Amino acid sequence: MRNGKKWIIGALVILTTISGVLVYHYFNAKAVDNDWIPGAALVRDLDEVQELSILPLVNFHPARDRSDAGMPHLRAEVGVSYLIRTNRGTVLFDLGHNPAKENPSALVENMENLGISWESLDAIFISHTHFDHVGELDTRNSPMFDYLAQSQRSIPIFTPQALDLKPLDEFLSRSGAGALDVRFTPKAKRILPGMATTGGIPRQLFIGYIEEQALVINVQGKGLVIVVGCGHQTVSRLLDQVQRTFPQKIYGIVGDLHLPVPQGRMNPLGINAQRWLASGNGPLQPLSQEDVNNDLRLIRELSPALVALGTHDSSDEVIEQFARAFGKGYRYVRVGEWIDVE
């Protein structure tokens, strides 16, 4: 009898805890959605670039076989980093995952093999602070640390939220270097010639609160190209923010939109973490194919000339749906293959 009572009490405690967690999540999610005001900071001073090229440095799918051409091997991983190059500046967008904390990381090795130098960068742009986008900042004694220590304030790091810089701070302290030029960008603003941030768009995920910003580049004679890191902010909120914030039309979207249907890339203990915990409306309302169809519809209504869906958090099935939907305007995201806006 006592064991039966203990079992009942234990079950009630577990059910109460789960219910409390779910109520807490959905209450906060609704509050975050209600408090956010799209287009709160208008950007009217965004000038233009004449040339734009985007190079995936870290993503899930590698470039097509390079060995036949005698080219160095490139590493792929479930993380994100892009090189954004215009005729007016170069930005490193996100810093990969590097889950094993290898040195050199996939990002550093790919940069070296592709001839990308740290000295060529004008800024580092962090879409959001999740571990699979800031991996290099958590890689002790990374080659990037040496560069940042030498550069000190010459290269800004744009982030919508505070960063955990403990390994880097320890390195800089030992080296006697000065503080970093970390610039917080919670609101939309121009950050470099022809480039702006959407500002952090808030979202209460089941795994926690996050603010994600996207990079917007204004290409002369074409319009805005949006580069997205993960897509936690959702397609509808992202497009709403861009259209209310910038007067230019949207020309293209490049990057990850967080569409892990039916399966994501991260599945610890067999749990589809990207779908159940980091997208949709929580475990009770996970992302569905209907949601994917709605996102496709929203993007098709823009009649974009360029769409390139990243492979970090969208399934191969969804990628092929996008490829069929946008035809000649679609570009596959593969590590080491340039995406040129022409």
URNORJO-V479182 format. One record per residue. RES is the residue in three letters. PSI is psi in whole degrees, 0 to 359 (* if undefined). OMEGA is omega in whole degrees, 0 to 359 (none if undefined). NEAR is the number of other ideal C-beta (glycine too) atoms within 8 Angstrom. Layout:
{{RES,PSI,OMEGA,NEAR} {RES,PSI,OMEGA,NEAR}}
This chain:
{{MET,316,180,4} {ARG,318,179,5} {ASN,323,178,6} {GLY,318,179,7} {LYS,318,179,8} {LYS,320,180,8} {TRP,317,180,8} {ILE,315,180,8} {ILE,316,179,8} {GLY,317,180,8} {ALA,319,179,8} {LEU,320,178,8} {VAL,316,180,8} {ILE,313,180,8} {LEU,320,179,8} {THR,318,180,8} {THR,313,180,8} {ILE,316,179,8} {SER,318,180,8} {GLY,318,179,8} {VAL,317,180,8} {LEU,316,179,11} {VAL,316,179,8} {TYR,314,181,8} {HIS,308,186,11} {TYR,328,176,11} {PHE,313,180,8} {ASN,321,180,10} {ALA,317,179,11} {LYS,321,180,8} {ALA,317,179,9} {VAL,315,180,12} {ASP,319,183,8} {ASN,329,184,6} {ASP,337,184,7} {TRP,134,179,9} {ILE,108,180,5} {PRO,145,178,9} {GLY,24,183,10} {ALA,332,179,6} {ALA,103,181,9} {LEU,143,178,7} {VAL,103,182,11} {ARG,355,185,5} {ASP,20,183,5} {LEU,113,179,13} {ASP,194,189,8} {GLU,157,167,8} {VAL,154,179,15} {GLN,335,184,7} {GLU,142,178,8} {LEU,128,174,12} {SER,140,183,10} {ILE,125,182,16} {LEU,112,174,13} {PRO,120,179,14} {LEU,327,176,16} {VAL,126,175,15} {ASN,180,188,16} {PHE,327,182,8} {HIS,127,178,9} {PRO,170,175,9} {ALA,157,174,9} {ARG,160,191,6} {ASP,116,180,5} {ARG,345,185,11} {SER,328,181,7} {ASP,332,180,5} {ALA,8,179,5} {GLY,28,183,4} {MET,151,182,6} {PRO,150,177,5} {HIS,144,176,6} {LEU,143,182,13} {ARG,141,177,9} {ALA,153,178,10} {GLU,169,176,12} {VAL,80,179,9} {GLY,181,185,16} {VAL,134,165,18} {SER,136,177,14} {TYR,146,168,14} {LEU,124,179,12} {ILE,115,183,15} {ARG,125,173,9} {THR,175,177,15} {ASN,357,183,5} {ARG,5,179,7} {GLY,162,181,10} {THR,132,184,10} {VAL,136,170,14} {LEU,115,185,14} {PHE,110,181,13} {ASP,163,193,15} {LEU,32,173,13} {GLY,188,185,17} {HIS,297,181,13} {ASN,62,185,15} {PRO,329,181,8} {ALA,358,181,4} {LYS,46,177,9} {GLU,154,178,8} {ASN,106,12,10} {PRO,152,177,8} {SER,174,175,14} {ALA,320,180,14} {LEU,309,182,15} {VAL,316,181,13} {GLU,318,180,11} {ASN,320,177,15} {MET,315,180,11} {GLU,315,182,9} {ASN,337,179,10} {LEU,3,177,10} {GLY,29,179,5} {ILE,119,181,10} {SER,149,176,6} {TRP,328,182,9} {GLU,340,182,5} {SER,352,186,6} {LEU,140,173,10} {ASP,341,180,7} {ALA,159,169,13} {ILE,131,184,11} {PHE,118,179,14} {ILE,117,182,14} {SER,317,176,14} {HIS,171,194,15} {THR,17,176,12} {HIS,151,188,8} {PHE,330,183,7} {ASP,11,177,11} {HIS,350,181,17} {VAL,26,186,13} {GLY,325,183,16} {GLU,332,178,13} {LEU,345,181,12} {ASP,16,178,11} {THR,108,187,14} {ARG,135,178,8} {ASN,33,176,6} {SER,147,174,13} {PRO,333,177,9} {MET,329,181,11} {PHE,316,179,12} {ASP,316,181,7} {TYR,314,181,10} {LEU,326,178,13} {ALA,319,180,11} {GLN,323,183,7} {SER,327,184,9} {GLN,251,187,11} {ARG,11,184,8} {SER,346,181,5} {ILE,117,180,11} {PRO,149,173,9} {ILE,112,182,12} {PHE,126,181,12} {THR,141,180,12} {PRO,344,180,14} {GLN,165,179,10} {ALA,141,181,6} {LEU,147,172,11} {ASP,104,186,8} {LEU,25,187,9} {LYS,305,179,6} {PRO,320,181,11} {LEU,318,179,12} {ASP,319,178,8} {GLU,319,179,8} {PHE,314,181,12} {LEU,324,179,14} {SER,317,179,7} {ARG,325,184,6} {SER,348,181,7} {GLY,14,180,4} {ALA,163,181,8} {GLY,184,180,5} {ALA,158,178,6} {LEU,159,177,10} {ASP,74,179,10} {VAL,123,183,9} {ARG,122,180,9} {PHE,134,184,8} {THR,68,179,13} {PRO,339,182,7} {LYS,157,179,8} {ALA,138,178,13} {LYS,157,173,10} {ARG,134,181,9} {ILE,333,178,12} {LEU,165,178,10} {PRO,121,178,8} {GLY,2,183,13} {MET,144,179,16} {ALA,162,171,13} {THR,149,173,14} {THR,348,192,14} {GLY,163,181,14} {GLY,125,176,12} {ILE,117,188,14} {PRO,151,177,11} {ARG,132,174,13} {GLN,102,176,11} {LEU,165,178,11} {PHE,331,178,9} {ILE,358,176,5} {GLY,171,181,6} {TYR,142,179,9} {ILE,150,170,12} {GLU,127,182,12} {GLU,132,175,15} {GLN,153,174,15} {ALA,156,178,16} {LEU,134,181,15} {VAL,125,180,15} {ILE,129,182,13} {ASN,106,184,15} {VAL,127,184,15} {GLN,131,177,7} {GLY,0,182,3} {LYS,304,182,9} {GLY,207,188,9} {LEU,132,169,14} {VAL,124,181,16} {ILE,127,175,15} {VAL,123,188,14} {VAL,138,182,14} {GLY,311,185,14} {CYS,327,180,14} {GLY,18,177,15} {HIS,332,183,12} {GLN,352,182,11} {THR,151,181,10} {VAL,316,184,10} {SER,316,180,9} {ARG,323,178,12} {LEU,310,181,15} {LEU,322,177,12} {ASP,315,180,10} {GLN,313,182,15} {VAL,316,183,14} {GLN,331,178,9} {ARG,343,187,8} {THR,325,185,13} {PHE,137,181,12} {PRO,342,183,3} {GLN,155,177,8} {LYS,159,178,6} {ILE,124,181,13} {TYR,323,183,12} {GLY,164,178,15} {ILE,128,180,13} {VAL,131,175,16} {GLY,195,188,16} {ASP,138,184,14} {LEU,10,175,13} {HIS,66,179,14} {LEU,68,183,15} {PRO,64,182,15} {VAL,127,4,13} {PRO,349,186,6} {GLN,143,177,8} {GLY,184,180,11} {ARG,337,182,10} {MET,117,184,7} {ASN,64,179,10} {PRO,133,181,6} {LEU,27,179,4} {GLY,7,180,4} {ILE,127,178,8} {ASN,78,190,9} {ALA,319,183,11} {GLN,328,181,13} {ARG,316,189,15} {TRP,331,188,11} {LEU,339,187,10} {ALA,14,177,12} {SER,181,182,12} {GLY,205,180,10} {ASN,39,178,7} {GLY,176,185,11} {PRO,331,181,8} {LEU,342,180,7} {GLN,66,181,6} {PRO,160,178,11} {LEU,141,183,11} {SER,172,176,8} {GLN,329,176,7} {GLU,321,176,6} {ASP,318,177,11} {VAL,315,180,13} {ASN,320,179,8} {ASN,320,178,9} {ASP,318,176,13} {LEU,317,180,11} {ARG,316,181,8} {LEU,319,181,11} {ILE,320,180,12} {ARG,329,179,9} {GLU,339,178,6} {LEU,344,187,9} {SER,54,183,5} {PRO,149,177,12} {ALA,344,182,7} {LEU,127,171,13} {VAL,129,178,13} {ALA,106,185,14} {LEU,120,180,14} {GLY,161,187,15} {THR,8,182,13} {HIS,315,186,13} {ASP,13,173,15} {SER,140,185,13} {SER,162,177,11} {ASP,327,179,6} {GLU,316,179,8} {VAL,321,178,13} {ILE,318,179,12} {GLU,328,175,8} {GLN,316,178,10} {PHE,319,180,12} {ALA,318,179,10} {ARG,323,184,7} {ALA,325,187,9} {PHE,358,170,11} {GLY,236,184,7} {LYS,340,179,4} {GLY,356,183,9} {TYR,140,175,12} {ARG,134,177,8} {TYR,143,177,9} {VAL,110,178,14} {ARG,138,181,12} {VAL,126,177,14} {GLY,357,180,12} {GLU,117,183,11} {TRP,144,171,6} {ILE,108,183,13} {ASP,137,174,7} {VAL,109,187,13} {GLU,*,none,2}}
